[in-house]
Amino acid sequence: MYGALWRVLPGPWPVRLLIVLALLAGVAYALIFHAYPWVMQTFFPTPDATVE
């Protein structure tokens, strides 16, 4: 899979490397800020704590 992705990307290897790093950063951002909070709220609900 990674070889196929590498062959599809345009440009010389430094440009390909930058594109791959940008794609990895985008995936990491999406997981950290969108997927993980949704999973945490869905499967691990936080209890309602009240302080009196």
Sequence and secondary structure as in RCSB ss.txt:
>XXXX:A:sequence
MYGALWRVLPGPWPVRLLIVLALLAGVAYALIFHAYPWVMQTFFPTPDATVE
>XXXX:A:secstr
 HHHHHHHS SSHHHHHHHHHHHHHHHHHHIIIIIHHHHHHHHS        
